[in-house]
Amino acid sequence: MINGINSIAAASNTVAKTNNVNINNGSGSSFSTILKQSLETVNKAQIESDKLTNAFISGKPVELHNVMIASEKAGILLQTTIEVRNKAIEAYQEMMRMQV
């Protein structure tokens, strides 16, 4: 179980570094701040993907590979967010099942 948590932390740090999200373990940043920054990053990627897709569809000079890269990036970020959410819910449910 601990190995799974470490791999999630490593993956979230990698995603955060890739998307310029500042994660400070211990000093200054709260969980809510980190969560908010991560969700804003996902939202920006989704918006950028939508803009490029709409520009491509309307015939503006946009390269197809740029549209696909933006779309895949947004999809991967969203999927990562969903997996982190699922793991957080799973951990919460596990704690609620613990006997005191």
N, CA, C and O atoms as CSV, one atom per row, in Angstrom:
chain,resi,resn,atom,element,x,y,z
A,1,MET,N,N,0.826,-1.199,0.000
A,1,MET,CA,C,0.000,0.000,0.000
A,1,MET,C,C,0.863,1.253,0.000
A,1,MET,O,O,0.552,2.209,-0.709
A,2,ILE,N,N,1.940,1.270,0.779
A,2,ILE,CA,C,2.818,2.441,0.833
A,2,ILE,C,C,3.490,2.663,-0.506
A,2,ILE,O,O,3.655,3.808,-0.927
A,3,ASN,N,N,3.886,1.586,-1.194
A,3,ASN,CA,C,4.509,1.735,-2.505
A,3,ASN,C,C,3.570,2.415,-3.484
A,3,ASN,O,O,4.008,3.224,-4.302
A,4,GLY,N,N,2.288,2.099,-3.411
A,4,GLY,CA,C,1.305,2.746,-4.273
A,4,GLY,C,C,1.215,4.232,-4.010
A,4,GLY,O,O,1.099,5.027,-4.943
A,5,ILE,N,N,1.267,4.615,-2.741
A,5,ILE,CA,C,1.210,6.032,-2.378
A,5,ILE,C,C,2.454,6.750,-2.891
A,5,ILE,O,O,2.362,7.866,-3.403
A,6,ASN,N,N,3.616,6.114,-2.754
A,6,ASN,CA,C,4.846,6.727,-3.243
A,6,ASN,C,C,4.818,6.906,-4.755
A,6,ASN,O,O,5.291,7.922,-5.263
A,7,SER,N,N,4.270,5.936,-5.479
A,7,SER,CA,C,4.214,6.068,-6.931
A,7,SER,C,C,3.222,7.152,-7.351
A,7,SER,O,O,3.442,7.837,-8.350
A,8,ILE,N,N,2.138,7.313,-6.601
A,8,ILE,CA,C,1.188,8.393,-6.894
A,8,ILE,C,C,1.849,9.737,-6.643
A,8,ILE,O,O,1.698,10.664,-7.439
A,9,ALA,N,N,2.581,9.849,-5.539
A,9,ALA,CA,C,3.269,11.102,-5.234
A,9,ALA,C,C,4.300,11.421,-6.304
A,9,ALA,O,O,4.420,12.571,-6.726
A,10,ALA,N,N,5.043,10.417,-6.746
A,10,ALA,CA,C,6.043,10.640,-7.789
A,10,ALA,C,C,5.380,11.061,-9.087
A,10,ALA,O,O,5.871,11.959,-9.772
A,11,ALA,N,N,4.267,10.421,-9.434
A,11,ALA,CA,C,3.557,10.775,-10.667
A,11,ALA,C,C,2.991,12.186,-10.583
A,11,ALA,O,O,3.068,12.940,-11.553
A,12,SER,N,N,2.425,12.551,-9.441
A,12,SER,CA,C,1.854,13.893,-9.320
A,12,SER,C,C,2.955,14.947,-9.348
A,12,SER,O,O,2.750,16.034,-9.888
A,13,ASN,N,N,4.131,14.641,-8.771
A,13,ASN,CA,C,5.247,15.581,-8.853
A,13,ASN,C,C,5.720,15.746,-10.283
A,13,ASN,O,O,6.059,16.854,-10.699
A,14,THR,N,N,5.749,14.651,-11.047
A,14,THR,CA,C,6.153,14.710,-12.448
A,14,THR,C,C,5.172,15.546,-13.246
A,14,THR,O,O,5.576,16.399,-14.037
A,15,VAL,N,N,3.874,15.304,-13.042
A,15,VAL,CA,C,2.849,16.091,-13.739
A,15,VAL,C,C,2.947,17.557,-13.338
A,15,VAL,O,O,2.831,18.442,-14.185
A,16,ALA,N,N,3.159,17.816,-12.060
A,16,ALA,CA,C,3.254,19.188,-11.574
A,16,ALA,C,C,4.454,19.900,-12.179
A,16,ALA,O,O,4.347,21.059,-12.578
A,17,LYS,N,N,5.604,19.219,-12.253
A,17,LYS,CA,C,6.794,19.832,-12.840
A,17,LYS,C,C,6.585,20.103,-14.320
A,17,LYS,O,O,7.008,21.140,-14.832
A,18,THR,N,N,5.933,19.172,-15.007
A,18,THR,CA,C,5.673,19.327,-16.432
A,18,THR,C,C,4.765,20.515,-16.695
A,18,THR,O,O,4.897,21.177,-17.724
A,19,ASN,N,N,3.845,20.795,-15.778
A,19,ASN,CA,C,2.855,21.838,-15.996
A,19,ASN,C,C,3.080,23.067,-15.128
A,19,ASN,O,O,2.156,23.848,-14.900
A,20,ASN,N,N,4.294,23.239,-14.649
A,20,ASN,CA,C,4.691,24.419,-13.882
A,20,ASN,C,C,3.855,24.640,-12.634
A,20,ASN,O,O,3.563,25.784,-12.286
A,21,VAL,N,N,3.466,23.570,-11.954
A,21,VAL,CA,C,2.762,23.680,-10.685
A,21,VAL,C,C,3.806,23.543,-9.595
A,21,VAL,O,O,4.588,22.592,-9.601
A,22,ASN,N,N,3.827,24.483,-8.656
A,22,ASN,CA,C,4.813,24.479,-7.586
A,22,ASN,C,C,4.307,23.645,-6.420
A,22,ASN,O,O,3.279,23.957,-5.819
A,23,ILE,N,N,5.048,22.569,-6.101
A,23,ILE,CA,C,4.679,21.733,-4.961
A,23,ILE,C,C,5.787,21.836,-3.931
A,23,ILE,O,O,6.931,21.468,-4.198
A,24,ASN,N,N,5.445,22.339,-2.750
A,24,ASN,CA,C,6.388,22.404,-1.633
A,24,ASN,C,C,5.923,21.423,-0.588
A,24,ASN,O,O,4.840,21.577,-0.025
A,25,ASN,N,N,6.726,20.422,-0.325
A,25,ASN,CA,C,6.364,19.439,0.689
A,25,ASN,C,C,6.748,19.960,2.055
A,25,ASN,O,O,7.912,19.879,2.450
A,26,GLY,N,N,5.781,20.495,2.782
A,26,GLY,CA,C,6.047,20.896,4.145
A,26,GLY,C,C,5.896,22.376,4.402
A,26,GLY,O,O,5.251,22.756,5.379
A,27,SER,N,N,6.455,23.216,3.580
A,27,SER,CA,C,6.453,24.639,3.926
A,27,SER,C,C,5.621,25.451,2.951
A,27,SER,O,O,5.878,25.430,1.747
A,28,GLY,N,N,4.647,26.151,3.447
A,28,GLY,CA,C,3.936,27.149,2.664
A,28,GLY,C,C,2.691,26.676,1.951
A,28,GLY,O,O,1.612,27.207,2.215
A,29,SER,N,N,2.784,25.711,1.066
A,29,SER,CA,C,1.643,25.309,0.250
A,29,SER,C,C,0.752,24.331,0.995
A,29,SER,O,O,1.216,23.338,1.556
A,30,SER,N,N,-0.522,24.630,0.985
A,30,SER,CA,C,-1.466,23.704,1.593
A,30,SER,C,C,-1.995,22.771,0.508
A,30,SER,O,O,-1.823,23.022,-0.685
A,31,PHE,N,N,-2.629,21.710,0.937
A,31,PHE,CA,C,-3.192,20.751,-0.001
A,31,PHE,C,C,-4.211,21.427,-0.913
A,31,PHE,O,O,-4.253,21.150,-2.111
A,32,SER,N,N,-5.021,22.301,-0.354
A,32,SER,CA,C,-6.043,22.967,-1.160
A,32,SER,C,C,-5.422,23.855,-2.233
A,32,SER,O,O,-5.950,23.947,-3.341
A,33,THR,N,N,-4.304,24.512,-1.916
A,33,THR,CA,C,-3.624,25.357,-2.901
A,33,THR,C,C,-3.065,24.506,-4.036
A,33,THR,O,O,-3.202,24.856,-5.209
A,34,ILE,N,N,-2.446,23.406,-3.688
A,34,ILE,CA,C,-1.889,22.514,-4.697
A,34,ILE,C,C,-2.999,21.935,-5.566
A,34,ILE,O,O,-2.863,21.856,-6.787
A,35,LEU,N,N,-4.088,21.534,-4.937
A,35,LEU,CA,C,-5.227,20.991,-5.670
A,35,LEU,C,C,-5.803,22.028,-6.626
A,35,LEU,O,O,-6.108,21.719,-7.778
A,36,LYS,N,N,-5.949,23.247,-6.149
A,36,LYS,CA,C,-6.488,24.324,-6.984
A,36,LYS,C,C,-5.578,24.584,-8.180
A,36,LYS,O,O,-6.064,24.730,-9.302
A,37,GLN,N,N,-4.263,24.644,-7.959
A,37,GLN,CA,C,-3.316,24.873,-9.053
A,37,GLN,C,C,-3.386,23.746,-10.078
A,37,GLN,O,O,-3.348,23.995,-11.283
A,38,SER,N,N,-3.487,22.529,-9.608
A,38,SER,CA,C,-3.549,21.383,-10.506
A,38,SER,C,C,-4.825,21.407,-11.350
A,38,SER,O,O,-4.787,21.140,-12.551
A,39,LEU,N,N,-5.944,21.724,-10.719
A,39,LEU,CA,C,-7.204,21.799,-11.461
A,39,LEU,C,C,-7.201,22.948,-12.469
A,39,LEU,O,O,-7.767,22.824,-13.555
A,40,GLU,N,N,-6.570,24.053,-12.115
A,40,GLU,CA,C,-6.452,25.165,-13.056
A,40,GLU,C,C,-5.601,24.771,-14.257
A,40,GLU,O,O,-5.891,25.170,-15.385
A,41,THR,N,N,-4.560,23.994,-14.017
A,41,THR,CA,C,-3.708,23.520,-15.105
A,41,THR,C,C,-4.489,22.613,-16.046
A,41,THR,O,O,-4.372,22.732,-17.265
A,42,VAL,N,N,-5.278,21.714,-15.490
A,42,VAL,CA,C,-6.107,20.826,-16.307
A,42,VAL,C,C,-7.108,21.643,-17.108
A,42,VAL,O,O,-7.311,21.387,-18.295
A,43,ASN,N,N,-7.730,22.615,-16.472
A,43,ASN,CA,C,-8.707,23.460,-17.152
A,43,ASN,C,C,-8.070,24.240,-18.300
A,43,ASN,O,O,-8.645,24.322,-19.386
A,44,LYS,N,N,-6.893,24.810,-18.069
A,44,LYS,CA,C,-6.198,25.560,-19.125
A,44,LYS,C,C,-5.861,24.660,-20.308
A,44,LYS,O,O,-5.987,25.071,-21.461
A,45,ALA,N,N,-5.431,23.431,-20.021
A,45,ALA,CA,C,-5.110,22.491,-21.098
A,45,ALA,C,C,-6.362,22.140,-21.900
A,45,ALA,O,O,-6.303,22.030,-23.125
A,46,GLN,N,N,-7.496,21.963,-21.216
A,46,GLN,CA,C,-8.754,21.672,-21.904
A,46,GLN,C,C,-9.182,22.847,-22.792
A,46,GLN,O,O,-9.617,22.651,-23.927
A,47,ILE,N,N,-9.055,24.053,-22.270
A,47,ILE,CA,C,-9.428,25.249,-23.032
A,47,ILE,C,C,-8.539,25.404,-24.261
A,47,ILE,O,O,-9.027,25.695,-25.353
A,48,GLU,N,N,-7.234,25.207,-24.080
A,48,GLU,CA,C,-6.293,25.310,-25.200
A,48,GLU,C,C,-6.608,24.265,-26.267
A,48,GLU,O,O,-6.576,24.564,-27.461
A,49,SER,N,N,-6.910,23.052,-25.842
A,49,SER,CA,C,-7.277,21.996,-26.787
A,49,SER,C,C,-8.535,22.372,-27.565
A,49,SER,O,O,-8.598,22.186,-28.780
A,50,ASP,N,N,-9.531,22.899,-26.866
A,50,ASP,CA,C,-10.772,23.323,-27.533
A,50,ASP,C,C,-10.517,24.435,-28.538
A,50,ASP,O,O,-11.069,24.417,-29.639
A,51,LYS,N,N,-9.683,25.404,-28.166
A,51,LYS,CA,C,-9.369,26.513,-29.076
A,51,LYS,C,C,-8.698,26.017,-30.351
A,51,LYS,O,O,-9.076,26.411,-31.454
A,52,LEU,N,N,-7.702,25.151,-30.194
A,52,LEU,CA,C,-6.994,24.631,-31.363
A,52,LEU,C,C,-7.910,23.775,-32.233
A,52,LEU,O,O,-7.856,23.846,-33.461
A,53,THR,N,N,-8.745,22.974,-31.595
A,53,THR,CA,C,-9.683,22.130,-32.350
A,53,THR,C,C,-10.662,22.992,-33.144
A,53,THR,O,O,-10.895,22.742,-34.327
A,54,ASN,N,N,-11.230,23.998,-32.500
A,54,ASN,CA,C,-12.171,24.884,-33.202
A,54,ASN,C,C,-11.494,25.662,-34.324
A,54,ASN,O,O,-12.087,25.872,-35.383
A,55,ALA,N,N,-10.264,26.085,-34.099
A,55,ALA,CA,C,-9.525,26.796,-35.145
A,55,ALA,C,C,-9.271,25.872,-36.328
A,55,ALA,O,O,-9.406,26.288,-37.479
A,56,PHE,N,N,-8.910,24.641,-36.059
A,56,PHE,CA,C,-8.656,23.669,-37.134
A,56,PHE,C,C,-9.925,23.379,-37.923
A,56,PHE,O,O,-9.911,23.329,-39.153
A,57,ILE,N,N,-11.026,23.190,-37.196
A,57,ILE,CA,C,-12.310,22.887,-37.855
A,57,ILE,C,C,-12.768,24.046,-38.728
A,57,ILE,O,O,-13.314,23.828,-39.810
A,58,SER,N,N,-12.554,25.274,-38.271
A,58,SER,CA,C,-13.017,26.435,-39.038
A,58,SER,C,C,-12.052,26.820,-40.158
A,58,SER,O,O,-12.270,27.823,-40.839
A,59,GLY,N,N,-10.994,26.042,-40.358
A,59,GLY,CA,C,-10.124,26.256,-41.509
A,59,GLY,C,C,-8.983,27.227,-41.291
A,59,GLY,O,O,-8.318,27.616,-42.251
A,60,LYS,N,N,-8.742,27.625,-40.064
A,60,LYS,CA,C,-7.630,28.531,-39.785
A,60,LYS,C,C,-6.318,27.768,-39.928
A,60,LYS,O,O,-6.305,26.541,-39.827
A,61,PRO,N,N,-5.218,28.473,-40.161
A,61,PRO,CA,C,-3.937,27.788,-40.376
A,61,PRO,C,C,-3.344,27.215,-39.085
A,61,PRO,O,O,-2.478,27.819,-38.452
A,62,VAL,N,N,-3.836,26.042,-38.724
A,62,VAL,CA,C,-3.367,25.347,-37.529
A,62,VAL,C,C,-2.897,23.966,-37.971
A,62,VAL,O,O,-3.589,23.276,-38.719
A,63,GLU,N,N,-1.736,23.577,-37.513
A,63,GLU,CA,C,-1.200,22.256,-37.864
A,63,GLU,C,C,-1.945,21.162,-37.104
A,63,GLU,O,O,-2.231,21.297,-35.915
A,64,LEU,N,N,-2.250,20.091,-37.804
A,64,LEU,CA,C,-2.979,18.981,-37.206
A,64,LEU,C,C,-2.214,18.372,-36.027
A,64,LEU,O,O,-2.816,17.990,-35.024
A,65,HIS,N,N,-0.900,18.285,-36.152
A,65,HIS,CA,C,-0.134,17.673,-35.062
A,65,HIS,C,C,-0.209,18.517,-33.789
A,65,HIS,O,O,-0.182,17.962,-32.690
A,66,ASN,N,N,-0.303,19.839,-33.909
A,66,ASN,CA,C,-0.460,20.685,-32.724
A,66,ASN,C,C,-1.817,20.460,-32.056
A,66,ASN,O,O,-1.926,20.461,-30.830
A,67,VAL,N,N,-2.839,20.268,-32.874
A,67,VAL,CA,C,-4.176,19.979,-32.344
A,67,VAL,C,C,-4.161,18.652,-31.594
A,67,VAL,O,O,-4.712,18.543,-30.499
A,68,MET,N,N,-3.532,17.652,-32.187
A,68,MET,CA,C,-3.484,16.323,-31.559
A,68,MET,C,C,-2.659,16.337,-30.277
A,68,MET,O,O,-3.035,15.698,-29.294
A,69,ILE,N,N,-1.551,17.050,-30.275
A,69,ILE,CA,C,-0.720,17.132,-29.067
A,69,ILE,C,C,-1.488,17.799,-27.931
A,69,ILE,O,O,-1.477,17.315,-26.799
A,70,ALA,N,N,-2.156,18.910,-28.233
A,70,ALA,CA,C,-2.931,19.612,-27.207
A,70,ALA,C,C,-4.064,18.736,-26.683
A,70,ALA,O,O,-4.346,18.723,-25.485
A,71,SER,N,N,-4.707,18.006,-27.587
A,71,SER,CA,C,-5.807,17.125,-27.191
A,71,SER,C,C,-5.312,15.990,-26.299
A,71,SER,O,O,-5.932,15.687,-25.279
A,72,GLU,N,N,-4.208,15.365,-26.673
A,72,GLU,CA,C,-3.654,14.275,-25.868
A,72,GLU,C,C,-3.173,14.770,-24.512
A,72,GLU,O,O,-3.373,14.103,-23.497
A,73,LYS,N,N,-2.541,15.935,-24.493
A,73,LYS,CA,C,-2.068,16.502,-23.226
A,73,LYS,C,C,-3.250,16.745,-22.284
A,73,LYS,O,O,-3.193,16.400,-21.104
A,74,ALA,N,N,-4.317,17.340,-22.812
A,74,ALA,CA,C,-5.506,17.595,-21.992
A,74,ALA,C,C,-6.121,16.288,-21.503
A,74,ALA,O,O,-6.551,16.190,-20.353
A,75,GLY,N,N,-6.162,15.287,-22.376
A,75,GLY,CA,C,-6.719,13.997,-21.995
A,75,GLY,C,C,-5.907,13.308,-20.909
A,75,GLY,O,O,-6.469,12.743,-19.971
A,76,ILE,N,N,-4.595,13.353,-21.035
A,76,ILE,CA,C,-3.723,12.725,-20.039
A,76,ILE,C,C,-3.828,13.439,-18.699
A,76,ILE,O,O,-3.879,12.792,-17.653
A,77,LEU,N,N,-3.861,14.767,-18.724
A,77,LEU,CA,C,-4.000,15.516,-17.479
A,77,LEU,C,C,-5.331,15.210,-16.796
A,77,LEU,O,O,-5.387,15.050,-15.577
A,78,LEU,N,N,-6.394,15.131,-17.582
A,78,LEU,CA,C,-7.705,14.818,-17.016
A,78,LEU,C,C,-7.722,13.407,-16.436
A,78,LEU,O,O,-8.254,13.187,-15.348
A,79,GLN,N,N,-7.141,12.456,-17.158
A,79,GLN,CA,C,-7.103,11.077,-16.677
A,79,GLN,C,C,-6.284,10.968,-15.396
A,79,GLN,O,O,-6.656,10.230,-14.483
A,80,THR,N,N,-5.173,11.695,-15.322
A,80,THR,CA,C,-4.350,11.700,-14.110
A,80,THR,C,C,-5.134,12.281,-12.944
A,80,THR,O,O,-5.084,11.753,-11.833
A,81,THR,N,N,-5.854,13.361,-13.191
A,81,THR,CA,C,-6.674,13.984,-12.146
A,81,THR,C,C,-7.735,13.009,-11.640
A,81,THR,O,O,-7.973,12.918,-10.436
A,82,ILE,N,N,-8.359,12.297,-12.540
A,82,ILE,CA,C,-9.381,11.328,-12.156
A,82,ILE,C,C,-8.769,10.210,-11.314
A,82,ILE,O,O,-9.362,9.790,-10.321
A,83,GLU,N,N,-7.599,9.731,-11.700
A,83,GLU,CA,C,-6.946,8.655,-10.950
A,83,GLU,C,C,-6.528,9.114,-9.553
A,83,GLU,O,O,-6.662,8.366,-8.585
A,84,VAL,N,N,-6.023,10.338,-9.452
A,84,VAL,CA,C,-5.648,10.874,-8.140
A,84,VAL,C,C,-6.889,11.014,-7.264
A,84,VAL,O,O,-6.857,10.685,-6.078
A,85,ARG,N,N,-7.976,11.498,-7.846
A,85,ARG,CA,C,-9.235,11.599,-7.109
A,85,ARG,C,C,-9.693,10.232,-6.621
A,85,ARG,O,O,-10.096,10.080,-5.468
A,86,ASN,N,N,-9.630,9.238,-7.504
A,86,ASN,CA,C,-10.049,7.887,-7.133
A,86,ASN,C,C,-9.201,7.339,-5.989
A,86,ASN,O,O,-9.727,6.711,-5.070
A,87,LYS,N,N,-7.899,7.573,-6.041
A,87,LYS,CA,C,-7.018,7.089,-4.974
A,87,LYS,C,C,-7.288,7.820,-3.663
A,87,LYS,O,O,-7.224,7.214,-2.593
A,88,ALA,N,N,-7.584,9.105,-3.735
A,88,ALA,CA,C,-7.891,9.870,-2.521
A,88,ALA,C,C,-9.188,9.365,-1.889
A,88,ALA,O,O,-9.270,9.225,-0.669
A,89,ILE,N,N,-10.186,9.094,-2.704
A,89,ILE,CA,C,-11.454,8.561,-2.197
A,89,ILE,C,C,-11.239,7.173,-1.610
A,89,ILE,O,O,-11.784,6.847,-0.556
A,90,GLU,N,N,-10.451,6.367,-2.287
A,90,GLU,CA,C,-10.143,5.028,-1.800
A,90,GLU,C,C,-9.436,5.084,-0.440
A,90,GLU,O,O,-9.759,4.311,0.462
A,91,ALA,N,N,-8.477,5.996,-0.298
A,91,ALA,CA,C,-7.759,6.144,0.975
A,91,ALA,C,C,-8.700,6.617,2.072
A,91,ALA,O,O,-8.623,6.136,3.202
A,92,TYR,N,N,-9.594,7.560,1.751
A,92,TYR,CA,C,-10.570,8.046,2.719
A,92,TYR,C,C,-11.492,6.915,3.178
A,92,TYR,O,O,-11.755,6.760,4.371
A,93,GLN,N,N,-11.975,6.134,2.223
A,93,GLN,CA,C,-12.859,5.022,2.568
A,93,GLN,C,C,-12.136,3.988,3.426
A,93,GLN,O,O,-12.722,3.414,4.344
A,94,GLU,N,N,-10.869,3.756,3.125
A,94,GLU,CA,C,-10.081,2.808,3.923
A,94,GLU,C,C,-9.922,3.319,5.359
A,94,GLU,O,O,-10.018,2.537,6.305
A,95,MET,N,N,-9.684,4.602,5.527
A,95,MET,CA,C,-9.557,5.168,6.871
A,95,MET,C,C,-10.876,5.088,7.629
A,95,MET,O,O,-10.880,4.869,8.840
A,96,MET,N,N,-11.977,5.261,6.940
A,96,MET,CA,C,-13.285,5.209,7.593
A,96,MET,C,C,-13.617,3.784,8.051
A,96,MET,O,O,-14.397,3.604,8.985
A,97,ARG,N,N,-13.029,2.769,7.397
A,97,ARG,CA,C,-13.266,1.376,7.788
A,97,ARG,C,C,-12.399,0.937,8.956
A,97,ARG,O,O,-12.638,-0.120,9.540
A,98,MET,N,N,-11.397,1.732,9.303
A,98,MET,CA,C,-10.484,1.349,10.391
A,98,MET,C,C,-11.215,1.321,11.726
A,98,MET,O,O,-12.063,2.168,12.005
A,99,GLN,N,N,-10.871,0.332,12.545
A,99,GLN,CA,C,-11.421,0.221,13.889
A,99,GLN,C,C,-10.581,1.082,14.829
A,99,GLN,O,O,-9.355,1.109,14.732
A,100,VAL,N,N,-11.247,1.774,15.730
A,100,VAL,CA,C,-10.528,2.612,16.697
A,100,VAL,C,C,-10.281,1.858,17.962
A,100,VAL,O,O,-9.687,2.397,18.896
